[in-house]
Amino acid sequence: MSKFGELIDDNHPLLLVFYNEVDNLSSAMHPILKDVAAAMGDSAKVIKINSDKNEKLAQALRVKVLPTLMIYKEGEMLWRQSGEQDANTLIGLIKDHI
């Protein structure tokens, strides 16, 4: 959990995406997340977190539906949504917090 605190404490926006390998919707998000990361460059980070391998963190953040996406900046959660999102929406949301 201490690494998580370091991740979210950055002054650049961080998009966290909780997923697992067997969820089709989560798998469908992978290419979208690559596009978002490429579009944002160094101005934001995109990190995928496998909820099966990080059960304690997923439970602490009350992740119940996959994929669950969150935007953090300076230690504060600014946005959260479950379900598939398109690249343009995510890029716009991240840009709102740069």
N, C-alpha and C positions, 0 to 999 in steps of 0.2 A: 504493500500500500504506500510506502514512502516514495517509491518510484512514481506512483500515480500522482502524488502531491507535487512532485517536481515537474511532471508533464503538464499538469493543468495550471501551474503557476506562471507560465510564460506570458509575456506581454503581446504575443501574436496569437490569433485565434487558433484553436485546436478542435478539429472535428474528430470525435471518437465514434467508432461504429462497432457495436457489439453484434457478433454473428456466430454461427457455428457451421461446421462443414456439411451437415446433412440437410440444412434448411435451404430450399431452392431459392426463396426470395433473397436470402443472404448472399448466396452464390451469384445471383443476378446483379447484385450491387457492386461486385468487385471491379468490372470494367468502368463503371460509372465513377467509382472512387479514384481510379487511376486518372481519369479525365479531370476530375476536380483537383487532385494533387498537382497535375501538370499545369492546369490553368492558374493555380494559386502560387506556384513557385515557392519562393522563400518567405512570402508574406503570411503563410498559414501552414499548419501541419494537418495531415490526415493519417489517423492511426486506426487500424482494425484490431479489435480485441476478441479473441475466440472465447466465448462465454463458457464453453466446456472446460477450457484450460485455466480460466480465471473465475471460477465459481464464486469465490468470496467477494471479489470486486463486483461482479454482476449482481450478487445478492445485496451488497451494501448500497448499490445504486438503484435497487429495485427494478432490475431489467427482467421483464416477464415475456415480452414479445420480441421476436427477432425479425429483421434487424432493428436495433434501437440506435438512434443517432443523437449525439449531443455536441453542442458547441460550448467550449470553455475558453475563458480568457482571464488572466490574472486571478486564477483560483475560483472564479465564479461561473456557474452554469448559466449560460445566456439563452439557450434554446435546446429543446428536446422533442423528438418525434419518433414514433415507432412506425415501421413499414417502409416500403420502397419510396425513394425520392429520386427525382431526375437531377442530372448534373447542373443544369442552369439554375434550378432552385437552390441547390446547395451552394453554388458559387455566389449567388446573390446574397444568401444569408451570411456567408462568411465575410463577404465584402462589407456588409452592414456593420461588422464588428472590428474592422481593421483600424 
